[in-house]
Amino acid sequence: MSATPTKAKAESKTKTKKTTKVSKATPKKDGTVAEKLDALYNLQKIDSEIDRIRIIRGELPLEVEDLENEIIGLETRTGKFQAEIDELQQDISNRKLSSKDSDTAILKYKERQNNVRNNREYESLSKEIEFQELEIKLNEKRTKEAIVKIEHKNEILAEATERLNMKKAELENKKAELDNIISSTQKDENKLIKASKDAKKNIEDRLVVAYERLRGNAKNGLAVVPLIYGAKSKSGHRDASCGGCFNKIPPQRELDIVTKKKIIICEHCGRILIPAEEEAEA
């Protein structure tokens, strides 16, 4: 007879444990409309933060890539100008050597003029001297032109080099910033992803499906948005609008949204509407 009460007591404990486990899960998924809306908005805030992190991380690699491409372009440009300057300097050197050769030739022709036998030979040497003198003058002219070009190209090269150095420094900073963001945000993102999964466990499956569908269709990923209000009219009334598409909300629907007795969606964009944040906090 003594075993029967013990068995009954054990069965009673087992039933109590099962009931307690269910009661913890039931209020979360089968709570009031207000609790469901709060849970959805909490999920939205978590997912929006994940979106924000991914946007930041998504823009920086593009900025780094743009800088790398710009640096390649500047390096090509500076390399081209330097090659042109080197070519002009080589031309100046060649003309100096050419003028030196012309001077040597002139001296040689003048010496030969002292030993000519007739006027024809003298005139021939005079023409050679004249030609070499013209070569020297042409070399001087081309050298002056080359010097002007070099000065101009050096100015452009200096500007391009300065810009190149600035962009290289900017690239290093951006890369360091990207590395820091990746290392710091990855941990935050992982935590938020877990928080998002946990939050979804406390929301009805049908609402989660609807929420994810809305997020997928919205450009900014907002499925749950608060009401926003315009300026007060003379009567003191403020028109309510959807926080997603900014279309006006009729007064009766606004009342349903504020009281949180129904899940109301925007007639224009389909987003789930909740009271303005200041009202929700109040």
C-alpha positions as CSV (number, residue, x, y, z in Angstrom):
1,M,0.0,0.0,0.0
2,S,2.9,2.4,0.8
3,A,4.3,2.0,-2.8
4,T,1.1,3.4,-4.4
5,P,1.3,6.9,-2.9
6,T,5.0,7.1,-3.9
7,K,4.2,6.1,-7.5
8,A,1.4,8.6,-7.6
9,K,3.7,11.3,-6.2
10,A,6.4,10.5,-8.9
11,E,3.8,10.7,-11.6
12,S,2.6,14.0,-10.2
13,K,6.1,15.4,-10.4
14,T,6.5,14.3,-14.0
15,K,3.3,16.0,-15.0
16,T,4.3,19.2,-13.2
17,K,7.7,19.3,-15.1
18,K,6.1,18.8,-18.5
19,T,3.5,21.5,-17.7
20,T,6.2,24.0,-16.6
21,K,8.2,23.4,-19.8
22,V,5.2,24.1,-22.0
23,S,4.3,27.2,-20.1
24,K,7.7,28.8,-20.8
25,A,7.3,28.4,-24.5
26,T,3.6,29.1,-24.9
27,P,3.4,32.7,-23.8
28,K,6.2,33.6,-26.2
29,K,4.6,32.2,-29.3
30,D,1.0,32.4,-28.3
31,G,1.2,35.7,-26.4
32,T,-0.9,38.8,-26.9
33,V,-0.8,40.8,-30.2
34,A,1.2,43.5,-28.4
35,E,3.8,40.9,-27.4
36,K,4.0,39.6,-30.9
37,L,4.5,43.1,-32.3
38,D,7.2,43.8,-29.7
39,A,9.0,40.5,-30.6
40,L,8.8,41.3,-34.3
41,Y,10.1,44.8,-33.8
42,N,12.9,43.5,-31.6
43,L,13.8,41.1,-34.4
44,Q,13.7,43.9,-37.0
45,K,16.2,46.0,-34.9
46,I,18.6,43.0,-34.6
47,D,18.4,42.3,-38.4
48,S,18.8,46.0,-39.2
49,E,22.0,46.1,-37.2
50,I,23.3,43.1,-39.1
51,D,22.4,44.9,-42.4
52,R,24.2,48.0,-41.2
53,I,27.4,46.1,-40.4
54,R,27.2,44.4,-43.8
55,I,26.7,47.7,-45.6
56,I,29.8,49.2,-43.9
57,R,31.8,46.2,-44.7
58,G,30.4,46.2,-48.2
59,E,31.3,49.8,-49.0
60,L,34.9,49.7,-47.8
61,P,36.2,47.0,-50.1
62,L,34.7,49.0,-53.0
63,E,36.5,52.1,-51.8
64,V,39.8,50.1,-51.5
65,E,39.3,48.8,-55.0
66,D,38.6,52.3,-56.4
67,L,41.8,53.6,-54.7
68,E,43.8,50.7,-56.0
69,N,42.6,51.4,-59.6
70,E,43.2,55.1,-59.2
71,I,46.8,54.4,-58.0
72,I,47.4,52.2,-61.0
73,G,46.3,55.0,-63.2
74,L,48.5,57.5,-61.5
75,E,51.5,55.2,-61.6
76,T,50.9,54.8,-65.3
77,R,50.7,58.5,-65.8
78,T,53.8,59.4,-63.7
79,G,55.7,56.6,-65.5
80,K,54.7,58.0,-68.9
81,F,55.8,61.5,-67.9
82,Q,59.1,60.3,-66.5
83,A,59.7,58.3,-69.7
84,E,59.0,61.5,-71.8
85,I,61.4,63.5,-69.6
86,D,64.1,60.9,-69.8
87,E,63.7,60.9,-73.6
88,L,64.0,64.7,-73.8
89,Q,67.1,64.6,-71.6
90,Q,68.6,62.0,-73.8
91,D,67.8,64.1,-76.8
92,I,69.6,67.1,-75.1
93,S,72.7,64.9,-74.4
94,N,72.7,63.6,-78.0
95,R,72.5,67.2,-79.3
96,K,75.4,68.3,-77.1
97,L,77.5,65.5,-78.6
98,S,76.3,66.4,-82.1
99,S,77.3,70.1,-81.5
100,K,80.7,69.0,-80.2
101,D,81.2,66.9,-83.3
102,S,80.2,69.9,-85.4
103,D,82.7,72.1,-83.6
104,T,85.4,69.5,-84.3
105,A,84.4,69.3,-88.0
106,I,84.4,73.1,-88.3
107,L,87.9,73.3,-86.9
108,K,89.0,70.6,-89.3
109,Y,87.4,72.3,-92.3
110,K,89.0,75.7,-91.4
111,E,92.4,74.1,-91.2
112,R,91.9,72.5,-94.7
113,Q,90.8,75.9,-96.1
114,N,94.4,77.2,-95.3
115,N,95.7,74.5,-97.7
116,V,93.2,74.7,-100.6
117,R,94.5,74.9,-104.2
118,N,91.5,76.7,-105.7
119,N,88.4,78.7,-105.0
120,R,86.1,75.8,-105.8
121,E,87.6,73.7,-103.0
122,Y,87.5,76.7,-100.6
123,E,83.8,77.3,-101.3
124,S,83.0,73.6,-100.8
125,L,84.7,73.7,-97.4
126,S,82.9,77.0,-96.6
127,K,79.5,75.2,-97.3
128,E,80.5,72.4,-95.0
129,I,81.4,74.8,-92.2
130,E,78.1,76.7,-92.8
131,F,76.2,73.4,-92.6
132,Q,77.8,72.4,-89.3
133,E,77.1,75.9,-87.9
134,L,73.4,75.5,-88.8
135,E,73.5,72.1,-87.1
136,I,74.8,73.7,-84.0
137,K,72.1,76.4,-84.1
138,L,69.4,73.8,-84.7
139,N,70.7,71.8,-81.7
140,E,70.7,74.9,-79.5
141,K,67.1,75.7,-80.6
142,R,65.9,72.1,-80.0
143,T,67.7,72.0,-76.7
144,K,65.9,75.1,-75.5
145,E,62.6,73.7,-76.6
146,A,63.3,70.4,-74.8
147,I,64.3,72.3,-71.6
148,V,60.9,74.1,-71.6
149,K,59.1,70.9,-72.2
150,I,61.0,69.2,-69.4
151,E,60.1,72.0,-67.0
152,H,56.5,71.8,-67.9
153,K,56.4,68.0,-67.6
154,N,58.3,68.1,-64.3
155,E,55.6,70.3,-62.9
156,I,52.8,67.9,-64.0
157,L,54.9,65.0,-62.7
158,A,55.4,66.6,-59.3
159,E,51.6,67.2,-59.0
160,A,50.8,63.6,-60.1
161,T,53.5,62.2,-57.8
162,E,52.1,64.1,-54.8
163,R,48.6,62.9,-55.6
164,L,49.9,59.4,-56.0
165,N,51.6,59.5,-52.6
166,M,48.4,60.9,-51.0
167,K,46.3,58.1,-52.5
168,K,48.8,55.4,-51.4
169,A,48.6,56.8,-47.8
170,E,44.8,56.9,-48.1
171,L,44.8,53.3,-49.4
172,E,46.9,52.1,-46.4
173,N,44.5,53.8,-44.0
174,K,41.4,52.3,-45.8
175,K,43.0,48.8,-45.7
176,A,43.8,49.2,-42.0
177,E,40.2,50.4,-41.4
178,L,38.8,47.5,-43.4
179,D,40.9,45.0,-41.5
180,N,39.7,46.5,-38.2
181,I,36.1,46.5,-39.2
182,I,36.2,43.0,-40.4
183,S,37.9,41.8,-37.2
184,S,35.6,43.8,-34.9
185,T,32.3,43.5,-36.8
186,Q,32.6,39.8,-37.4
187,K,32.3,39.0,-33.7
188,D,29.3,41.5,-33.4
189,E,27.7,40.0,-36.6
190,N,28.0,36.5,-35.3
191,K,26.4,37.5,-32.0
192,L,23.6,39.3,-33.8
193,I,23.0,36.4,-36.1
194,K,22.6,34.1,-33.0
195,A,20.3,36.7,-31.4
196,S,18.2,36.9,-34.6
197,K,17.8,33.1,-34.6
198,D,16.9,33.1,-30.9
199,A,14.4,35.9,-31.4
200,K,12.7,33.9,-34.3
201,K,12.2,30.9,-32.0
202,N,9.9,33.1,-29.9
203,I,7.7,34.2,-32.8
204,E,5.0,32.2,-34.6
205,D,6.3,30.5,-37.7
206,R,3.7,32.2,-40.0
207,L,4.8,35.6,-38.7
208,V,8.5,34.8,-39.3
209,V,7.7,33.7,-42.9
210,A,5.7,36.9,-43.5
211,Y,8.5,39.0,-41.9
212,E,11.2,37.4,-44.0
213,R,9.2,37.8,-47.2
214,L,8.7,41.5,-46.4
215,R,12.4,42.0,-45.7
216,G,13.3,40.3,-48.9
217,N,11.0,42.6,-50.9
218,A,12.1,45.8,-49.2
219,K,15.2,47.6,-50.5
220,N,16.2,48.7,-47.0
221,G,15.2,45.4,-45.4
222,L,12.6,47.0,-43.2
223,A,9.6,44.7,-42.6
224,V,8.4,46.2,-39.3
225,V,8.2,50.0,-39.1
226,P,6.9,52.5,-36.6
227,L,4.5,55.3,-37.4
228,I,5.9,58.7,-38.0
229,Y,4.1,62.0,-37.5
230,G,4.1,65.3,-39.3
231,A,3.9,68.7,-37.9
232,K,0.9,69.7,-35.8
233,S,-2.0,71.4,-37.6
234,K,-3.8,74.4,-36.1
235,S,-6.2,72.0,-34.4
236,G,-3.2,70.2,-32.8
237,H,-3.7,67.1,-34.9
238,R,-0.7,65.3,-36.4
239,D,-1.1,63.1,-39.4
240,A,0.4,59.6,-39.1
241,S,2.4,58.0,-41.9
242,C,4.0,54.7,-42.6
243,G,7.6,54.7,-41.5
244,G,8.5,52.7,-44.6
245,C,6.8,54.2,-47.6
246,F,5.7,57.5,-45.8
247,N,2.1,57.2,-47.1
248,K,-0.6,58.6,-44.7
249,I,-2.4,56.2,-42.4
250,P,-6.2,56.6,-41.9
251,P,-7.2,57.6,-38.3
252,Q,-9.0,54.4,-37.5
253,R,-6.1,52.3,-38.6
254,E,-3.8,54.5,-36.6
255,L,-5.9,53.8,-33.5
256,D,-5.6,50.0,-34.2
257,I,-1.9,50.4,-34.5
258,V,-1.4,52.4,-31.4
259,T,-3.5,50.1,-29.2
260,K,-1.6,47.1,-30.5
261,K,-4.8,45.0,-30.5
262,K,-4.4,43.9,-34.2
263,I,-1.5,43.3,-36.5
264,I,-1.9,46.0,-39.1
265,I,0.0,46.2,-42.3
266,C,0.4,49.3,-44.6
267,E,-2.1,49.3,-47.4
268,H,0.6,50.7,-49.7
269,C,3.9,48.8,-49.0
270,G,2.6,45.8,-47.0
271,R,5.0,46.5,-44.0
272,I,3.9,45.6,-40.5
273,L,3.1,48.8,-38.6
274,I,3.8,49.5,-34.9
275,P,3.3,52.7,-32.8
276,A,5.8,55.5,-33.0
277,E,8.8,54.7,-30.8
278,E,8.2,57.6,-28.3
279,E,4.6,56.3,-27.8
280,A,5.9,52.7,-27.4
281,E,8.4,53.9,-24.8
282,A,5.7,55.9,-23.0
